[in-house]
Amino acid sequence: MKNRINHTVAVISGFFASKALVSMCLLFASLSFAQVPPNETAEALEQEPKESQVNDLDSSSQMLENEGENNAVRNFDPLSAESWMRRLINNVESSAFEIIYVVTANKRETLPYMWRKGKMPDASQIEQLSLLNGPGFEQIAHQGKVSIFEPGFAPYSVQGNNVQGPIPQAFIYEGIDFTNAYDVLLMGRNRIAGRMAQQIRVISKDKTRFNYHLWLDEQTGFLLKLDMYNLEGDLLEQIQITQLNISENVNQIFSQFSVDQLPQVNVKQNAAPRELIWQVSYLPEGMKVIRQDIHRIERTGQVTEYMLLSDGLVDVSVYVMNANSAFEEDVSVASNSHAVVSKTDGRVQVTVVGEVPVATADRIANSIVITEQAQNNADAIQNGQPQ
């Protein structure tokens, strides 16, 4: 969650700083997470590990003859979608693996990723996510911190237990509940990449968010394919696993990592909590306030009141600040799965950013109301009464 907050703040910083508002909105979807250039990775790691030989999906089954015993989920019910999802999370948690997958979306180049997870020689868990095209982006998660490397910026670390990538964290990591907002349905068997898979649908209960289709490998329980659809049933984004290697041999790659040279977490002293003078009066079903604070946007120096909303599966960020003369008109932009809605009354600017339909972001933005106490204070000031 903290990785998402950190990334969203960085994106919105550029959003507020630029007069090319629409261009920045369209860039939002291409900045799905922070990662690492190969030359900077070499500085953070003692030695760049050679790529391990990954098996294709057809041959990976030979490595999992005992997978049912090693990664069994208690009381597994093959007719339950929840049991299949639990099995996926359990296997991600307990297995050493290397997965190659590609992400495709309309009007955007196909992006290939490499996702590894395993153990260091001291048995501590470590996770790596790399973008395989371009100058290189990377995240490394180890012992409560996520080190982030991206071109043009110095490497840094934030607190966190897992990397933040295109696959929703609620589908693959423990402790994130999204069932208050979505129905999870088992749809039957299908073939994906030549393997039998169970298809699962994750559907927004109130039809205010996108829907997901997942295909889980029957033998290994791992994800083979993930589609995201808008409310009209159009495909927005697809994640396709192309290579899957589940083996303790992946740990040998991590044994070459020098985690002591990863950047330390930059601990900043938080400002004293201060109650926001506004509230969001509309929230989609199952969505709740996760965090709220007041902070200064580093790239612009502007002060904004910030609220993070989440349903467990997707996050929505809300920013309220003094109106900037650069934004004289309301803006509503969607780029694939991401929406950016900005509204102003000339005094206050409200911006909503998230992986939700534009209509949902717009409704959240329109629902913001000044709290009764804040309104009373404003009335008192107008009437010349002391506070």
TORMI-951010 format. One record per residue (C-alpha): residue number from 0; x, y, z. Coordinates in Angstrom, 1 decimal, decimal comma, padded with zeros to 4 digits. Layout:
N
   num       c1       c2       c3
   NUM        X        Y        Z
...
END
This chain:
387
   num       c1       c2       c3
     0    000,0    000,0    000,0
     1    002,8    002,4    000,8
     2    004,4    001,8   -002,6
     3    001,1    002,8   -004,2
     4    000,9    005,9   -002,2
     5    004,5    006,9   -003,0
     6    004,0    006,3   -006,7
     7    000,6    008,2   -006,9
     8    002,2    011,2   -005,2
     9    005,0    011,2   -007,8
    10    002,5    011,0   -010,6
    11    000,2    013,7   -009,3
    12    003,2    016,0   -008,7
    13    003,9    016,0   -012,4
    14    000,2    016,4   -013,0
    15   -000,1    019,6   -010,9
    16    003,2    021,0   -012,2
    17    002,5    020,8   -015,9
    18    000,2    023,0   -018,0
    19    000,0    020,2   -020,5
    20   -002,7    018,7   -018,4
    21   -004,2    016,3   -020,8
    22   -000,7    014,9   -021,8
    23    000,1    014,3   -018,2
    24   -003,2    012,5   -017,7
    25   -002,5    010,2   -020,6
    26    001,0    009,5   -019,2
    27   -000,5    008,2   -016,0
    28   -001,3    004,7   -017,3
    29    002,3    004,2   -018,6
    30    003,8    004,9   -015,2
    31    002,2    001,9   -013,5
    32    005,1    001,5   -011,0
    33    008,6    002,5   -010,2
    34    011,5    000,3   -011,4
    35    015,4    000,2   -012,3
    36    017,9    000,8   -015,0
    37    020,5   -002,0   -015,5
    38    023,4    000,4   -015,0
    39    022,1    001,5   -011,6
    40    021,2   -002,0   -010,7
    41    024,8   -002,9   -011,1
    42    025,7   -000,3   -008,5
    43    023,1   -001,6   -006,0
    44    023,9   -005,3   -006,5
    45    027,3   -006,8   -006,1
    46    026,9   -008,7   -009,3
    47    024,1   -008,8   -011,9
    48    022,9   -012,4   -011,8
    49    022,7   -014,2   -015,1
    50    019,2   -015,0   -016,3
    51    018,2   -018,5   -015,2
    52    016,9   -020,9   -017,7
    53    013,1   -020,7   -017,5
    54    010,9   -023,5   -018,6
    55    007,9   -022,9   -020,9
    56    004,5   -023,5   -019,5
    57    004,4   -027,1   -021,0
    58    007,5   -028,3   -019,3
    59    007,1   -026,5   -016,0
    60    004,8   -029,2   -014,8
    61    007,7   -031,6   -014,4
    62    009,0   -029,5   -011,6
    63    005,8   -029,7   -009,7
    64    005,1   -033,4   -009,2
    65    005,0   -032,8   -005,5
    66    003,4   -029,3   -005,6
    67    000,1   -030,6   -004,3
    68    001,9   -031,9   -001,2
    69    004,2   -029,0   -000,7
    70    001,7   -026,1   -001,3
    71   -001,6   -027,7   -000,3
    72   -004,3   -025,5    000,9
    73   -006,3   -026,9    003,8
    74   -009,9   -027,8    003,0
    75   -009,3   -027,0   -000,7
    76   -012,6   -027,1   -002,6
    77   -012,1   -027,4   -006,4
    78   -015,7   -026,1   -006,9
    79   -015,0   -022,9   -004,9
    80   -013,6   -019,7   -006,5
    81   -012,4   -018,6   -003,1
    82   -010,4   -021,8   -002,7
    83   -008,7   -021,3   -006,0
    84   -007,8   -017,7   -005,1
    85   -006,5   -018,9   -001,7
    86   -004,4   -021,5   -003,4
    87   -002,8   -018,9   -005,7
    88   -001,9   -016,7   -002,8
    89   -000,6   -019,6   -000,8
    90    001,7   -020,8   -003,7
    91    003,0   -017,3   -004,3
    92    003,9   -017,0   -000,6
    93    005,5   -020,4   -000,3
    94    007,2   -021,1   -003,6
    95    010,4   -020,0   -005,3
    96    009,7   -019,1   -008,9
    97    010,5   -017,0   -011,9
    98    007,7   -015,8   -014,2
    99    007,9   -013,9   -017,5
   100    004,6   -012,2   -018,5
   101    003,5   -009,5   -021,0
   102    001,1   -006,7   -020,5
   103   -000,9   -005,4   -023,4
   104   -003,5   -002,6   -023,7
   105   -005,0   -000,5   -026,4
   106   -002,8    002,2   -027,9
   107    000,1    001,1   -025,8
   108    003,2   -001,0   -026,5
   109    003,4   -004,5   -025,1
   110    005,5   -004,5   -022,0
   111    007,3   -007,7   -020,8
   112    008,1   -008,2   -017,1
   113    010,2   -010,7   -015,2
   114    009,0   -011,5   -011,6
   115    011,1   -013,6   -009,3
   116    010,6   -014,6   -005,7
   117    012,8   -016,8   -003,5
   118    015,1   -016,9   -000,5
   119    018,5   -015,5    000,4
   120    021,2   -017,8    001,9
   121    020,0   -016,6    005,4
   122    016,5   -017,9    004,5
   123    015,0   -014,4    004,3
   124    012,5   -013,9    001,5
   125    013,4   -011,7   -001,4
   126    011,4   -010,6   -004,5
   127    012,4   -008,9   -007,7
   128    010,3   -007,3   -010,5
   129    011,9   -006,0   -013,7
   130    010,7   -004,4   -016,9
   131    012,6   -006,2   -019,7
   132    012,2   -003,5   -022,4
   133    013,8   -000,1   -022,6
   134    016,4    001,4   -020,3
   135    015,3   -000,9   -017,4
   136    013,2   -000,5   -014,3
   137    013,3   -002,6   -011,2
   138    012,1   -003,2   -007,7
   139    013,6   -005,4   -005,1
   140    011,7   -006,2   -001,9
   141    013,6   -007,6    001,1
   142    013,0   -007,5    004,8
   143    010,4   -004,8    005,0
   144    011,7   -002,5    002,4
   145    011,2   -002,1   -001,3
   146    014,2   -000,6   -003,2
   147    013,2    001,2   -006,4
   148    015,4    002,0   -009,4
   149    014,2    004,1   -012,3
   150    016,0    006,0   -015,1
   151    016,8    009,6   -014,3
   152    016,3    009,3   -010,5
   153    018,6    008,2   -007,7
   154    017,8    004,8   -006,3
   155    015,7    004,9   -003,1
   156    013,8    002,6   -000,7
   157    010,4    002,7    000,9
   158    008,9    000,6    003,6
   159    007,0   -002,4    002,2
   160    006,9   -006,1    002,0
   161    006,2   -006,7   -001,7
   162    007,0   -005,3   -005,1
   163    004,2   -003,2   -006,8
   164    003,5   -004,4   -010,4
   165    000,8   -004,7   -013,0
   166   -000,8   -007,7   -011,3
   167   -003,2   -006,5   -008,5
   168   -001,7   -007,2   -005,1
   169   -005,0   -008,5   -003,7
   170   -004,8   -011,4   -006,1
   171   -001,3   -012,6   -005,1
   172   -000,5   -011,5   -001,6
   173   -001,8   -012,4    001,8
   174   -004,0   -010,1    004,0
   175   -005,9   -008,0    001,4
   176   -009,7   -008,5    001,4
   177   -011,7   -007,2   -001,6
   178   -014,8   -009,4   -001,2
   179   -016,9   -006,6    000,3
   180   -016,7   -004,8   -003,1
   181   -016,6   -007,7   -005,6
   182   -018,2   -011,1   -006,2
   183   -015,8   -013,9   -007,0
   184   -017,3   -016,6   -009,3
   185   -015,9   -019,9   -010,6
   186   -016,7   -020,1   -014,4
   187   -015,3   -023,5   -015,3
   188   -012,4   -025,0   -017,2
   189   -010,5   -023,6   -020,2
   190   -007,2   -024,0   -022,0
   191   -004,6   -021,3   -021,7
   192   -001,2   -021,7   -023,4
   193   -001,9   -025,4   -023,8
   194   -002,7   -026,0   -020,1
   195   -006,0   -026,7   -018,4
   196   -007,0   -023,7   -016,3
   197   -009,9   -022,7   -014,0
   198   -011,5   -019,4   -015,0
   199   -012,6   -017,0   -012,3
   200   -014,5   -013,8   -012,6
   201   -014,2   -010,9   -010,2
   202   -017,1   -008,6   -010,6
   203   -017,9   -005,2   -009,1
   204   -021,0   -005,6   -006,9
   205   -022,3   -002,1   -007,6
   206   -021,0   -001,9   -011,2
   207   -018,8    001,2   -010,4
   208   -015,4   -000,4   -011,0
   209   -013,8   -002,6   -013,6
   210   -014,2   -006,4   -013,8
   211   -011,5   -009,1   -014,0
   212   -011,2   -012,5   -015,5
   213   -008,4   -014,8   -014,2
   214   -007,3   -018,2   -015,4
   215   -005,4   -020,3   -012,8
   216   -003,3   -023,3   -013,8
   217   -005,1   -026,5   -012,5
   218   -001,8   -028,2   -011,8
   219    000,3   -025,5   -010,1
   220   -002,4   -023,1   -009,0
   221   -000,5   -020,1   -010,5
   222   -001,9   -017,4   -012,6
   223   -001,7   -018,0   -016,4
   224   -003,8   -015,0   -017,7
   225   -005,6   -012,0   -016,4
   226   -008,0   -009,7   -018,3
   227   -009,5   -006,4   -017,2
   228   -012,8   -005,3   -018,7
   229   -014,7   -002,0   -018,5
   230   -018,4   -002,0   -017,6
   231   -019,4   -002,3   -021,3
   232   -017,4   -005,6   -021,5
   233   -014,6   -004,2   -023,6
   234   -011,1   -005,5   -022,9
   235   -008,9   -002,8   -021,3
   236   -005,7   -004,7   -020,4
   237   -004,4   -008,2   -020,6
   238   -001,6   -010,0   -018,7
   239   -000,4   -013,2   -020,2
   240    002,2   -015,5   -018,6
   241    004,6   -016,8   -021,2
   242    007,2   -018,6   -019,1
   243    006,8   -020,2   -015,7
   244    009,6   -021,8   -013,6
   245    008,8   -023,0   -010,1
   246    011,9   -024,3   -008,6
   247    014,2   -024,0   -005,6
   248    017,0   -023,3   -008,2
   249    015,7   -019,7   -008,3
   250    017,3   -019,2   -004,9
   251    020,7   -019,7   -006,4
   252    020,2   -016,5   -008,5
   253    019,3   -014,5   -005,3
   254    022,4   -015,9   -003,6
   255    024,5   -013,6   -005,9
   256    022,6   -010,5   -004,7
   257    024,3   -008,0   -002,3
   258    021,3   -006,7   -000,4
   259    023,5   -004,7    002,0
   260    024,2   -002,2   -000,8
   261    020,5   -001,5   -001,5
   262    019,5    002,1   -000,5
   263    018,2    002,6    002,9
   264    014,7    003,8    003,7
   265    014,6    007,6    003,9
   266    012,7    008,2    007,1
   267    010,9    011,6    007,2
   268    009,4    013,0    010,3
   269    005,7    013,2    009,7
   270    003,8    016,4    010,4
   271    001,4    016,5    013,3
   272   -002,0    015,0    012,3
   273   -004,5    017,5    011,2
   274   -008,2    016,9    010,5
   275   -009,2    017,6    006,9
   276   -011,9    020,3    006,5
   277   -013,7    018,2    003,8
   278   -015,2    014,8    003,4
   279   -016,1    012,4    000,6
   280   -019,9    011,8    000,9
   281   -020,0    009,1   -001,8
   282   -017,9    005,9   -001,8
   283   -018,4    002,9   -004,0
   284   -019,6   -000,2   -002,2
   285   -016,8   -001,8   -000,1
   286   -014,5    001,2   -000,5
   287   -013,2    003,0    002,5
   288   -010,8    005,7    003,6
   289   -007,3    004,2    004,2
   290   -005,3    007,3    004,8
   291   -005,7    011,1    005,0
   292   -003,1    013,8    005,6
   293   -001,8    017,2    004,5
   294    001,6    017,4    002,8
   295    003,6    019,4    000,4
   296    004,1    018,1   -003,2
   297    007,9    017,8   -003,5
   298    008,2    018,7   -007,2
   299    005,9    021,8   -007,0
   300    006,1    022,9   -003,4
   301    002,3    023,1   -003,4
   302    000,4    022,1   -000,2
   303   -002,4    019,6   -000,8
   304   -004,9    017,8    001,4
   305   -004,8    014,1    000,5
   306   -007,1    011,1    001,0
   307   -006,5    007,5   -000,1
   308   -009,5    005,3   -000,8
   309   -009,3    001,6   -001,3
   310   -011,6   -001,4   -001,8
   311   -008,7   -003,8   -001,4
   312   -008,3   -004,3   -005,1
   313   -007,9   -000,8   -006,4
   314   -006,9    002,5   -004,9
   315   -008,3    006,0   -005,5
   316   -006,4    009,1   -004,5
   317   -008,2    012,4   -003,8
   318   -006,4    015,8   -003,7
   319   -007,9    019,1   -002,6
   320   -005,8    022,3   -002,9
   321   -006,0    025,9   -003,6
   322   -007,0    026,5   -007,3
   323   -004,1    027,0   -009,6
   324   -004,4    029,5   -012,4
   325   -003,1    026,9   -014,8
   326   -006,3    024,9   -014,4
   327   -009,2    027,1   -015,4
   328   -011,4    024,3   -016,8
   329   -012,6    021,0   -015,5
   330   -010,8    018,0   -016,9
   331   -012,0    014,4   -017,3
   332   -009,5    012,0   -019,0
   333   -009,3    008,2   -019,2
   334   -006,3    006,3   -020,5
   335   -007,1    002,6   -020,7
   336   -007,8    001,7   -017,0
   337   -006,8    004,9   -015,4
   338   -009,0    008,0   -014,8
   339   -008,0    011,5   -013,9
   340   -010,8    014,0   -013,0
   341   -010,0    017,5   -012,0
   342   -012,6    020,1   -011,0
   343   -012,3    023,7   -009,7
   344   -014,7    026,4   -008,5
   345   -012,0    029,1   -008,9
   346   -011,0    028,8   -005,2
   347   -010,4    025,1   -004,7
   348   -009,2    022,4   -007,0
   349   -010,3    018,8   -006,5
   350   -008,4    016,0   -008,4
   351   -009,3    012,3   -008,3
   352   -006,9    009,7   -009,7
   353   -007,4    006,0   -009,8
   354   -007,9    002,7   -011,7
   355   -011,7    003,2   -012,0
   356   -014,1    004,3   -014,7
   357   -014,2    008,1   -015,3
   358   -017,9    008,2   -014,2
   359   -016,9    006,8   -010,8
   360   -014,0    009,2   -010,3
   361   -016,3    012,1   -011,4
   362   -018,9    011,0   -008,9
   363   -016,4    010,9   -006,1
   364   -015,1    014,4   -007,0
   365   -018,6    015,8   -007,0
   366   -019,4    014,3   -003,6
   367   -016,8    016,3   -001,7
   368   -018,4    018,5    001,0
   369   -017,0    020,9    003,6
   370   -017,4    019,6    007,1
   371   -019,9    021,2    009,4
   372   -017,3    022,5    011,8
   373   -015,3    024,0    009,0
   374   -018,4    025,7    007,6
   375   -019,2    027,1    011,1
   376   -015,7    028,4    011,3
   377   -015,9    030,1    007,9
   378   -019,3    031,6    008,8
   379   -017,9    032,9    012,1
   380   -015,0    034,5    010,3
   381   -017,3    036,2    007,8
   382   -019,4    037,6    010,6
   383   -016,3    038,9    012,5
   384   -016,6    036,5    015,4
   385   -013,4    035,3    017,1
   386   -012,3    031,7    016,7
END
